[in-house]
């Protein structure tokens, strides 16, 4: 195993990294003694034929894929490589509008044209699954080179991947599945042509560790590797590679995890004002819309009063990630915190006023040339020259080339008012936004 090779590597290091694995001088707070570069007998990530290839083969076995690739720049680099390995300048890509910003960046890098399919919003203001019939209707008028969807979503909503891929393949169109939050589903990489998943989100791997899987004949695995080699670091951390191998070999008592999790869900279903939404085994979504507190306020209360940090806070809910590596004692602490907080709240009616309408497109992002700063309140009718999104999860509210509307400005201000982390490419909100000029 790679870990054993790293522990036993004792050559005099006249090579990178500069710390030379000298823990006597540097201390052992960080694993300097395991951090090496591509030296003899340690293979090469960009042309694996030794121990790194063995890790990729293990990933193929675990996820039942035709080809698996190690990603040490997170899922983002897999998404970029996936889009660029299929799409050329001028091609059309059909994107679920709730995709991560990396998908949009990839399409822009390719010089391609994005068309969108927008999932419906459920009663809690959360994007539903992609409707296969709606996708089929869209394909009657748009024949993209690639379809990109996200499943599970940040909240854990899952689409019918098998049905979507079967439909797409009937048109000879490949599907790229952003399953960054789906690595805990070992059967999730079988249907899509490219599947990208983050091992570090819901599985026990270090941050930045991810995998990409390429299946079938609609996408060239060799072309994917070439594009990945262009984008991924040429100096990968062997600590990350080792973490991926350890994650793939990780053994767990999954039934114990499921039973403990189900008990937590059962106990939290009796809350009077807060409501637990259960979309996925890796997520707990706590909805605040029926209570006298909003999502960001709940997150702050959990942090300040109970030392509990949530994954994400939105206007009317918070998202918590749970995994088999949780200390089950913490489930009781979370349960106690939610029950106590819930007892101090009052109920109120909830009106879901959240809807998502794609802003009108004026030009494609790559067609924007000159840009100017514009006061946000004076920007209605102008063309946005930057992305604006709530982060996390990083879904764009507006894309460069789209026309700024009153509704968009209202959404931005409402999000900021409710403590949502609204970001933009040039980080000048809420005062200014970059717009296109002729």
The 8 nearest C-alpha neighbors of each residue, nearest first, counted from 0:
[[1, 3, 2, 4, 50, 244, 241, 245],
 [0, 2, 4, 3, 241, 5, 50, 244],
 [1, 3, 5, 4, 0, 241, 6, 33],
 [4, 2, 6, 5, 1, 0, 7, 8],
 [3, 5, 1, 7, 2, 6, 8, 0],
 [4, 6, 2, 8, 33, 3, 7, 1],
 [5, 7, 3, 4, 8, 2, 33, 32],
 [8, 6, 4, 5, 9, 3, 2, 33],
 [7, 9, 5, 6, 4, 10, 33, 3],
 [10, 8, 7, 11, 6, 12, 5, 32],
 [9, 11, 12, 8, 13, 7, 38, 14],
 [10, 12, 13, 9, 19, 14, 8, 20],
 [13, 11, 14, 10, 19, 15, 20, 9],
 [12, 14, 11, 15, 19, 10, 17, 16],
 [15, 13, 12, 16, 17, 36, 19, 35],
 [16, 14, 17, 36, 35, 19, 13, 12],
 [15, 17, 18, 19, 35, 14, 36, 34],
 [16, 18, 15, 19, 14, 20, 13, 12],
 [17, 19, 20, 16, 21, 31, 15, 25],
 [20, 18, 17, 21, 16, 12, 15, 31],
 [19, 21, 32, 31, 18, 22, 34, 33],
 [22, 20, 19, 23, 24, 25, 18, 32],
 [21, 23, 26, 25, 24, 27, 20, 31],
 [24, 22, 21, 26, 25, 27, 20, 32],
 [23, 25, 22, 21, 26, 27, 20, 18],
 [26, 24, 22, 23, 21, 27, 18, 31],
 [27, 25, 22, 23, 28, 24, 29, 21],
 [26, 28, 29, 22, 30, 25, 31, 23],
 [27, 29, 26, 30, 25, 31, 22, 32],
 [28, 30, 27, 31, 26, 32, 22, 25],
 [31, 29, 32, 33, 27, 28, 34, 20],
 [32, 30, 20, 34, 33, 29, 22, 21],
 [31, 33, 20, 30, 34, 22, 21, 6],
 [34, 32, 5, 31, 30, 6, 35, 20],
 [35, 33, 31, 32, 237, 238, 20, 30],
 [36, 34, 16, 33, 237, 15, 37, 236],
 [35, 37, 38, 15, 16, 234, 34, 237],
 [38, 36, 41, 43, 42, 39, 35, 234],
 [37, 39, 41, 36, 40, 42, 35, 14],
 [38, 40, 41, 37, 42, 43, 36, 10],
 [39, 41, 42, 38, 49, 50, 37, 43],
 [42, 40, 39, 38, 37, 50, 43, 49],
 [41, 43, 49, 40, 47, 51, 50, 48],
 [44, 42, 47, 46, 45, 37, 41, 51],
 [45, 43, 47, 46, 51, 42, 235, 69],
 [46, 44, 43, 228, 47, 233, 224, 227],
 [47, 45, 43, 44, 48, 42, 52, 228],
 [48, 46, 52, 43, 44, 51, 42, 49],
 [47, 49, 52, 42, 46, 51, 50, 43],
 [50, 48, 52, 42, 51, 47, 53, 41],
 [49, 51, 53, 52, 42, 54, 41, 1],
 [52, 50, 54, 53, 49, 47, 42, 55],
 [51, 53, 47, 55, 48, 49, 54, 50],
 [52, 54, 50, 56, 51, 55, 57, 49],
 [55, 53, 57, 51, 52, 56, 244, 58],
 [56, 54, 58, 52, 57, 53, 67, 68],
 [57, 55, 53, 59, 58, 54, 52, 60],
 [56, 58, 54, 60, 55, 59, 53, 61],
 [57, 59, 55, 61, 56, 60, 62, 67],
 [60, 58, 64, 56, 63, 57, 67, 62],
 [59, 61, 57, 63, 58, 62, 56, 64],
 [62, 60, 58, 59, 63, 57, 185, 247],
 [61, 63, 185, 59, 64, 60, 186, 58],
 [64, 62, 60, 59, 61, 189, 65, 186],
 [65, 63, 59, 66, 62, 189, 212, 214],
 [64, 66, 214, 213, 59, 67, 63, 215],
 [67, 65, 213, 64, 212, 59, 214, 68],
 [68, 66, 212, 59, 55, 211, 58, 213],
 [67, 69, 211, 210, 55, 212, 70, 66],
 [70, 68, 210, 209, 55, 71, 211, 67],
 [69, 71, 209, 210, 72, 73, 208, 68],
 [72, 70, 208, 207, 73, 209, 239, 69],
 [73, 71, 207, 70, 76, 231, 74, 75],
 [74, 72, 207, 209, 75, 71, 208, 70],
 [73, 75, 77, 76, 197, 209, 195, 196],
 [74, 76, 78, 73, 77, 101, 79, 72],
 [75, 77, 79, 78, 74, 72, 80, 73],
 [78, 76, 80, 74, 75, 79, 81, 211],
 [77, 79, 81, 75, 76, 80, 82, 74],
 [80, 78, 105, 76, 77, 81, 82, 83],
 [81, 79, 227, 77, 226, 83, 78, 82],
 [82, 80, 78, 84, 79, 83, 77, 223],
 [81, 83, 79, 84, 85, 80, 86, 105],
 [82, 84, 80, 86, 85, 81, 109, 79],
 [83, 85, 223, 81, 82, 222, 80, 226],
 [86, 84, 83, 82, 81, 218, 87, 145],
 [85, 87, 83, 82, 90, 84, 144, 109],
 [88, 86, 90, 109, 89, 111, 85, 83],
 [89, 87, 110, 111, 109, 90, 86, 112],
 [88, 90, 111, 110, 87, 112, 91, 109],
 [91, 89, 111, 88, 87, 112, 86, 144],
 [90, 92, 112, 143, 113, 144, 111, 93],
 [93, 91, 113, 143, 145, 144, 146, 114],
 [92, 94, 146, 114, 115, 143, 113, 145],
 [95, 93, 115, 147, 96, 146, 114, 92],
 [94, 96, 116, 148, 97, 115, 98, 117],
 [95, 97, 117, 98, 115, 94, 116, 118],
 [96, 98, 95, 394, 99, 117, 149, 126],
 [99, 97, 96, 95, 149, 394, 148, 102],
 [100, 98, 394, 393, 101, 102, 97, 392],
 [99, 101, 103, 102, 393, 394, 104, 395],
 [102, 100, 104, 103, 99, 75, 105, 78],
 [103, 101, 105, 100, 104, 99, 106, 78],
 [102, 104, 106, 100, 105, 101, 107, 99],
 [105, 103, 101, 107, 102, 106, 108, 100],
 [106, 104, 79, 108, 102, 103, 107, 101],
 [107, 105, 109, 103, 111, 108, 104, 110],
 [106, 108, 104, 110, 109, 105, 103, 111],
 [109, 107, 105, 110, 106, 104, 111, 83],
 [108, 110, 106, 111, 107, 88, 87, 83],
 [111, 109, 88, 107, 108, 89, 106, 365],
 [110, 112, 89, 90, 88, 109, 106, 91],
 [111, 113, 91, 90, 92, 89, 114, 363],
 [114, 112, 92, 91, 93, 111, 115, 94],
 [113, 115, 93, 92, 94, 112, 91, 116],
 [116, 114, 94, 93, 95, 96, 117, 113],
 [115, 117, 95, 96, 94, 118, 93, 134],
 [118, 116, 96, 95, 115, 119, 97, 129],
 [119, 117, 129, 127, 126, 128, 120, 116],
 [118, 120, 127, 126, 117, 121, 128, 129],
 [119, 121, 126, 125, 124, 127, 118, 354],
 [122, 120, 125, 123, 124, 127, 126, 119],
 [121, 123, 124, 351, 120, 125, 350, 353],
 [124, 122, 121, 125, 351, 286, 120, 288],
 [123, 125, 121, 120, 122, 353, 351, 126],
 [126, 124, 120, 121, 123, 127, 122, 154],
 [127, 125, 120, 119, 118, 121, 128, 124],
 [126, 128, 119, 118, 120, 121, 125, 156],
 [127, 129, 158, 157, 130, 156, 118, 126],
 [130, 128, 118, 158, 131, 127, 159, 134],
 [129, 131, 133, 132, 128, 134, 118, 158],
 [130, 132, 134, 133, 163, 129, 135, 162],
 [133, 131, 135, 134, 130, 136, 137, 129],
 [134, 132, 136, 130, 135, 131, 137, 129],
 [135, 133, 131, 137, 132, 136, 130, 138],
 [134, 136, 132, 138, 133, 137, 131, 139],
 [137, 135, 133, 139, 134, 138, 132, 140],
 [138, 136, 134, 139, 135, 140, 141, 133],
 [139, 137, 141, 135, 140, 136, 142, 134],
 [138, 140, 137, 136, 141, 135, 142, 134],
 [139, 141, 138, 137, 142, 136, 135, 143],
 [142, 140, 138, 139, 143, 137, 114, 93],
 [141, 143, 138, 140, 144, 139, 91, 172],
 [144, 142, 91, 92, 145, 93, 141, 146],
 [143, 145, 91, 92, 172, 90, 86, 142],
 [144, 146, 92, 143, 173, 172, 174, 93],
 [145, 147, 93, 174, 94, 92, 175, 173],
 [148, 146, 175, 94, 174, 176, 93, 95],
 [147, 149, 95, 176, 177, 94, 98, 150],
 [150, 148, 177, 98, 152, 176, 151, 178],
 [151, 149, 152, 157, 178, 158, 177, 148],
 [150, 152, 157, 155, 156, 181, 180, 178],
 [153, 151, 155, 150, 156, 154, 149, 157],
 [152, 154, 155, 392, 151, 180, 156, 318],
 [153, 155, 152, 156, 318, 282, 284, 278],
 [154, 156, 152, 151, 279, 278, 153, 282],
 [157, 155, 151, 152, 278, 154, 128, 127],
 [158, 156, 151, 150, 128, 155, 152, 159],
 [159, 157, 128, 129, 160, 150, 156, 151],
 [160, 158, 162, 161, 163, 157, 129, 131],
 [161, 159, 163, 162, 158, 164, 190, 191],
 [160, 162, 164, 163, 159, 190, 165, 191],
 [163, 161, 165, 159, 160, 164, 166, 131],
 [162, 164, 160, 166, 165, 161, 131, 159],
 [163, 165, 167, 161, 166, 162, 168, 191],
 [164, 166, 162, 168, 163, 167, 161, 169],
 [167, 165, 163, 169, 164, 168, 162, 170],
 [168, 166, 164, 172, 170, 169, 165, 163],
 [167, 169, 171, 170, 165, 172, 166, 164],
 [168, 170, 166, 167, 171, 165, 172, 164],
 [169, 171, 168, 167, 172, 166, 142, 138],
 [170, 172, 168, 169, 167, 173, 217, 166],
 [173, 171, 167, 168, 170, 145, 144, 174],
 [174, 172, 145, 192, 217, 168, 146, 167],
 [175, 173, 146, 192, 191, 147, 145, 176],
 [176, 174, 193, 147, 194, 192, 146, 191],
 [175, 177, 194, 148, 178, 149, 147, 193],
 [176, 178, 149, 195, 179, 148, 194, 150],
 [179, 177, 181, 196, 180, 150, 195, 176],
 [178, 180, 196, 197, 177, 181, 195, 74],
 [181, 179, 178, 151, 182, 200, 197, 201],
 [182, 180, 178, 183, 179, 184, 151, 196],
 [181, 183, 184, 196, 198, 180, 197, 201],
 [182, 184, 181, 185, 201, 202, 180, 281],
 [185, 183, 182, 187, 186, 181, 188, 62],
 [184, 186, 62, 187, 183, 61, 182, 188],
 [187, 185, 184, 188, 62, 189, 63, 61],
 [188, 186, 184, 185, 189, 190, 62, 181],
 [187, 189, 194, 186, 190, 62, 64, 191],
 [190, 188, 187, 64, 191, 186, 63, 214],
 [191, 189, 161, 188, 164, 192, 160, 187],
 [192, 190, 174, 193, 164, 194, 189, 176],
 [191, 193, 214, 174, 213, 173, 175, 215],
 [194, 192, 213, 175, 191, 212, 176, 174],
 [195, 193, 176, 212, 211, 188, 175, 191],
 [194, 196, 211, 177, 178, 210, 74, 77],
 [197, 195, 179, 178, 182, 210, 209, 74],
 [198, 196, 209, 179, 199, 74, 200, 182],
 [197, 199, 209, 202, 208, 204, 200, 182],
 [198, 200, 204, 206, 197, 202, 205, 208],
 [201, 199, 198, 197, 202, 180, 179, 182],
 [200, 202, 322, 199, 183, 198, 180, 182],
 [201, 203, 198, 199, 200, 204, 183, 182],
 [204, 202, 246, 199, 198, 201, 205, 324],
 [205, 203, 199, 242, 198, 246, 202, 243],
 [204, 206, 199, 208, 242, 207, 239, 203],
 [205, 207, 199, 208, 204, 73, 200, 239],
 [208, 206, 73, 72, 71, 209, 205, 199],
 [209, 207, 71, 73, 206, 198, 199, 205],
 [210, 208, 197, 70, 198, 73, 74, 196],
 [211, 209, 69, 70, 196, 68, 195, 197],
 [210, 212, 195, 68, 194, 67, 77, 196],
 [211, 213, 67, 194, 193, 66, 64, 68],
 [214, 212, 193, 66, 192, 220, 65, 67],
 [215, 213, 192, 65, 64, 66, 193, 212],
 [214, 216, 217, 192, 218, 213, 65, 219],
 [215, 217, 218, 219, 214, 192, 220, 213],
 [218, 216, 173, 215, 219, 192, 172, 171],
 [219, 217, 216, 220, 192, 85, 215, 173],
 [218, 220, 222, 221, 223, 216, 217, 84],
 [221, 219, 223, 222, 213, 218, 224, 66],
 [220, 222, 224, 219, 223, 225, 226, 218],
 [223, 221, 225, 219, 224, 220, 84, 226],
 [224, 222, 220, 84, 226, 221, 225, 227],
 [223, 225, 227, 221, 222, 226, 228, 220],
 [224, 226, 222, 228, 223, 227, 221, 229],
 [227, 225, 229, 80, 223, 228, 224, 84],
 [228, 226, 224, 80, 230, 229, 225, 231],
 [227, 229, 225, 226, 231, 230, 45, 224],
 [230, 228, 226, 227, 231, 225, 232, 80],
 [231, 229, 227, 228, 226, 76, 232, 80],
 [232, 230, 228, 227, 229, 72, 233, 76],
 [231, 233, 234, 235, 230, 72, 228, 71],
 [232, 234, 235, 231, 45, 228, 44, 229],
 [235, 233, 232, 236, 36, 37, 231, 44],
 [236, 234, 232, 233, 237, 71, 44, 36],
 [235, 237, 238, 239, 240, 234, 34, 36],
 [238, 236, 240, 239, 241, 34, 235, 35],
 [237, 239, 241, 236, 240, 242, 34, 33],
 [240, 238, 242, 237, 241, 236, 208, 243],
 [241, 239, 237, 243, 242, 238, 244, 236],
 [240, 242, 238, 244, 239, 243, 1, 237],
 [241, 243, 239, 245, 240, 244, 204, 246],
 [242, 244, 246, 240, 241, 245, 204, 247],
 [245, 243, 241, 247, 246, 242, 54, 248],
 [244, 246, 242, 248, 243, 247, 249, 241],
 [245, 247, 249, 243, 248, 244, 204, 203],
 [246, 248, 244, 245, 249, 243, 58, 57],
 [249, 247, 245, 246, 250, 244, 57, 243],
 [250, 248, 246, 247, 245, 251, 203, 244],
 [249, 251, 248, 252, 247, 246, 253, 245],
 [252, 250, 253, 249, 323, 256, 324, 254],
 [251, 253, 255, 254, 256, 250, 323, 257],
 [254, 252, 256, 255, 251, 257, 323, 258],
 [253, 255, 257, 256, 252, 258, 259, 251],
 [254, 256, 258, 253, 252, 257, 259, 260],
 [255, 257, 253, 259, 254, 323, 258, 260],
 [258, 256, 254, 260, 255, 259, 261, 253],
 [257, 259, 261, 255, 260, 256, 254, 262],
 [260, 258, 262, 256, 261, 257, 255, 263],
 [259, 261, 257, 263, 262, 258, 256, 264],
 [262, 260, 264, 258, 263, 259, 257, 265],
 [261, 263, 265, 259, 260, 264, 266, 258],
 [264, 262, 260, 266, 261, 265, 267, 259],
 [263, 265, 261, 267, 262, 266, 268, 260],
 [264, 266, 262, 268, 263, 267, 261, 269],
 [267, 265, 263, 264, 268, 262, 269, 334],
 [268, 266, 264, 269, 265, 270, 263, 334],
 [267, 269, 265, 266, 270, 264, 275, 274],
 [270, 268, 267, 266, 271, 265, 274, 338],
 [271, 269, 268, 273, 267, 272, 341, 274],
 [270, 272, 273, 269, 341, 274, 342, 346],
 [273, 271, 290, 346, 341, 289, 270, 274],
 [272, 274, 287, 270, 286, 341, 271, 290],
 [275, 273, 286, 285, 276, 272, 270, 287],
 [274, 276, 285, 284, 286, 268, 277, 267],
 [277, 275, 284, 285, 278, 274, 283, 286],
 [276, 278, 279, 283, 275, 284, 282, 280],
 [279, 277, 155, 156, 276, 154, 282, 280],
 [280, 278, 155, 281, 282, 277, 156, 283],
 [279, 281, 282, 278, 277, 321, 257, 260],
 [282, 280, 321, 279, 320, 322, 201, 283],
 [283, 281, 320, 279, 319, 280, 321, 155],
 [282, 284, 319, 318, 277, 285, 320, 276],
 [283, 285, 318, 276, 317, 275, 286, 282],
 [286, 284, 275, 317, 316, 274, 276, 283],
 [285, 287, 316, 274, 273, 288, 315, 275],
 [288, 286, 315, 273, 316, 290, 293, 289],
 [287, 289, 315, 349, 290, 286, 293, 316],
 [288, 290, 347, 349, 287, 346, 348, 272],
 [291, 289, 346, 272, 287, 347, 292, 288],
 [290, 292, 345, 344, 346, 347, 293, 289],
 [293, 291, 290, 296, 287, 297, 294, 344],
 [294, 292, 315, 296, 287, 295, 314, 297],
 [293, 295, 316, 315, 314, 297, 313, 312],
 [294, 296, 298, 312, 297, 293, 418, 299],
 [297, 295, 299, 293, 298, 294, 292, 300],
 [296, 298, 300, 294, 295, 299, 301, 293],
 [299, 297, 295, 301, 296, 300, 302, 294],
 [298, 300, 302, 296, 297, 301, 303, 295],
 [301, 299, 297, 303, 302, 298, 304, 296],
 [300, 302, 305, 307, 298, 299, 304, 303],
 [301, 303, 306, 307, 299, 308, 300, 305],
 [304, 302, 300, 301, 306, 299, 305, 307],
 [305, 303, 300, 301, 302, 306, 307, 299],
 [304, 306, 301, 307, 302, 303, 336, 300],
 [305, 307, 302, 303, 304, 301, 308, 300],
 [308, 306, 302, 301, 305, 309, 333, 303],
 [309, 307, 302, 306, 301, 310, 298, 319],
 [310, 308, 319, 311, 318, 298, 307, 317],
 [311, 309, 319, 318, 320, 308, 312, 317],
 [310, 312, 318, 317, 309, 391, 313, 319],
 [311, 313, 317, 295, 294, 316, 298, 318],
 [314, 312, 294, 316, 315, 419, 317, 295],
 [313, 315, 294, 417, 293, 316, 419, 295],
 [314, 316, 294, 287, 288, 293, 313, 286],
 [317, 315, 286, 294, 313, 287, 285, 314],
 [316, 318, 312, 285, 294, 311, 284, 313],
 [319, 317, 284, 311, 310, 283, 309, 312],
 [318, 320, 283, 310, 309, 282, 284, 321],
 [321, 319, 282, 281, 310, 283, 318, 322],
 [322, 320, 281, 282, 319, 325, 323, 201],
 [321, 323, 324, 325, 201, 281, 320, 202],
 [322, 324, 256, 325, 253, 321, 251, 252],
 [325, 323, 322, 326, 203, 202, 321, 251],
 [326, 324, 323, 322, 327, 321, 329, 330],
 [325, 327, 328, 329, 324, 330, 323, 322],
 [326, 328, 330, 329, 325, 259, 331, 256],
 [329, 327, 326, 330, 331, 332, 325, 333],
 [328, 330, 332, 327, 331, 326, 333, 325],
 [331, 329, 333, 327, 328, 332, 334, 263],
 [330, 332, 334, 329, 333, 328, 335, 327],
 [333, 331, 329, 335, 330, 334, 336, 328],
 [334, 332, 336, 330, 331, 335, 329, 337],
 [333, 335, 331, 337, 332, 336, 330, 338],
 [336, 334, 332, 338, 333, 337, 331, 339],
 [337, 335, 333, 339, 334, 338, 340, 332],
 [338, 336, 340, 334, 339, 335, 341, 333],
 [337, 339, 341, 335, 336, 340, 342, 334],
 [340, 338, 342, 336, 341, 337, 335, 343],
 [341, 339, 337, 343, 342, 338, 336, 344],
 [340, 342, 338, 344, 343, 339, 337, 272],
 [343, 341, 339, 340, 344, 338, 271, 272],
 [342, 344, 340, 341, 339, 345, 338, 272],
 [345, 343, 341, 342, 291, 290, 272, 346],
 [344, 346, 291, 290, 272, 347, 343, 342],
 [347, 345, 290, 272, 289, 291, 344, 348],
 [346, 348, 289, 290, 349, 291, 345, 288],
 [349, 347, 289, 350, 346, 288, 290, 291],
 [350, 348, 289, 288, 351, 347, 290, 123],
 [351, 349, 352, 348, 288, 122, 353, 123],
 [350, 352, 353, 124, 349, 122, 123, 354],
 [351, 353, 350, 354, 124, 349, 122, 123],
 [354, 352, 351, 124, 355, 120, 123, 350],
 [355, 353, 352, 356, 120, 124, 351, 119],
 [354, 356, 357, 353, 120, 117, 119, 396],
 [357, 355, 358, 354, 117, 359, 406, 407],
 [356, 358, 359, 355, 397, 117, 96, 396],
 [359, 357, 401, 402, 356, 360, 397, 403],
 [358, 360, 401, 402, 357, 361, 403, 400],
 [359, 361, 401, 362, 400, 402, 358, 363],
 [360, 362, 400, 401, 402, 359, 382, 363],
 [363, 361, 400, 360, 366, 364, 401, 367],
 [362, 364, 400, 366, 365, 112, 361, 399],
 [365, 363, 399, 400, 366, 367, 362, 107],
 [364, 366, 367, 363, 110, 107, 368, 362],
 [367, 365, 364, 363, 362, 368, 400, 110],
 [368, 366, 365, 364, 435, 369, 400, 384],
 [367, 369, 366, 370, 435, 436, 437, 365],
 [368, 370, 436, 435, 367, 437, 371, 434],
 [371, 369, 435, 434, 436, 433, 384, 368],
 [370, 372, 434, 433, 373, 435, 436, 369],
 [371, 373, 433, 432, 434, 431, 374, 370],
 [374, 372, 431, 432, 433, 375, 378, 371],
 [373, 375, 431, 377, 376, 430, 378, 432],
 [374, 376, 431, 378, 377, 432, 430, 373],
 [375, 377, 374, 378, 379, 408, 430, 431],
 [378, 376, 374, 375, 379, 373, 381, 380],
 [377, 379, 375, 381, 376, 373, 380, 374],
 [380, 378, 404, 403, 381, 377, 405, 376],
 [379, 381, 403, 402, 404, 378, 382, 405],
 [380, 382, 378, 379, 402, 403, 383, 434],
 [383, 381, 402, 435, 434, 401, 400, 403],
 [384, 382, 434, 399, 385, 400, 401, 435],
 [383, 385, 399, 434, 435, 433, 400, 382],
 [386, 384, 399, 424, 383, 433, 398, 387],
 [385, 387, 398, 424, 423, 397, 399, 395],
 [388, 386, 423, 397, 396, 395, 422, 385],
 [389, 387, 395, 396, 422, 394, 393, 421],
 [388, 390, 421, 393, 420, 391, 422, 392],
 [391, 389, 393, 392, 420, 388, 421, 422],
 [390, 392, 393, 389, 311, 420, 394, 312],
 [391, 393, 390, 394, 153, 389, 99, 311],
 [394, 392, 390, 391, 99, 389, 100, 388],
 [393, 395, 99, 97, 388, 100, 392, 98],
 [396, 394, 388, 397, 387, 393, 386, 100],
 [397, 395, 388, 387, 394, 398, 407, 386],
 [396, 398, 395, 387, 386, 401, 358, 399],
 [397, 399, 386, 401, 400, 395, 385, 396],
 [400, 398, 384, 385, 364, 383, 401, 386],
 [399, 401, 362, 364, 363, 361, 383, 382],
 [402, 400, 360, 359, 382, 399, 361, 383],
 [403, 401, 382, 359, 381, 380, 358, 360],
 [402, 404, 379, 380, 381, 382, 383, 407],
 [405, 403, 379, 407, 406, 380, 402, 408],
 [404, 406, 408, 407, 409, 379, 403, 380],
 [407, 405, 409, 404, 408, 410, 403, 411],
 [406, 408, 410, 404, 409, 405, 411, 403],
 [409, 407, 411, 405, 410, 406, 412, 404],
 [408, 410, 406, 412, 407, 411, 413, 405],
 [409, 411, 407, 413, 408, 412, 414, 406],
 [412, 410, 408, 414, 409, 413, 415, 407],
 [413, 411, 415, 409, 414, 410, 416, 408],
 [414, 412, 416, 410, 411, 415, 409, 417],
 [413, 415, 419, 417, 411, 412, 416, 410],
 [414, 416, 418, 412, 419, 417, 413, 411],
 [417, 415, 413, 414, 418, 412, 419, 411],
 [418, 416, 414, 415, 419, 314, 413, 295],
 [417, 419, 415, 416, 295, 414, 420, 314],
 [418, 420, 414, 415, 417, 313, 421, 314],
 [419, 421, 389, 390, 422, 418, 415, 414],
 [422, 420, 389, 388, 419, 390, 415, 414],
 [423, 421, 388, 387, 389, 426, 420, 390],
 [422, 424, 387, 426, 386, 425, 388, 385],
 [423, 425, 386, 385, 426, 387, 422, 427],
 [424, 426, 423, 427, 385, 433, 432, 428],
 [427, 425, 423, 424, 428, 422, 432, 429],
 [428, 426, 431, 425, 430, 432, 429, 423],
 [429, 427, 430, 431, 426, 432, 423, 422],
 [428, 430, 431, 427, 375, 412, 411, 432],
 [429, 431, 428, 375, 374, 427, 432, 376],
 [432, 430, 374, 375, 427, 428, 373, 429],
 [431, 433, 373, 375, 372, 428, 427, 434],
 [432, 434, 372, 384, 371, 373, 385, 383],
 [435, 433, 383, 384, 382, 371, 370, 372],
 [434, 436, 370, 384, 382, 369, 383, 367],
 [437, 435, 369, 370, 434, 371, 368, 382],
 [436, 369, 435, 368, 370, 367, 371, 434]]
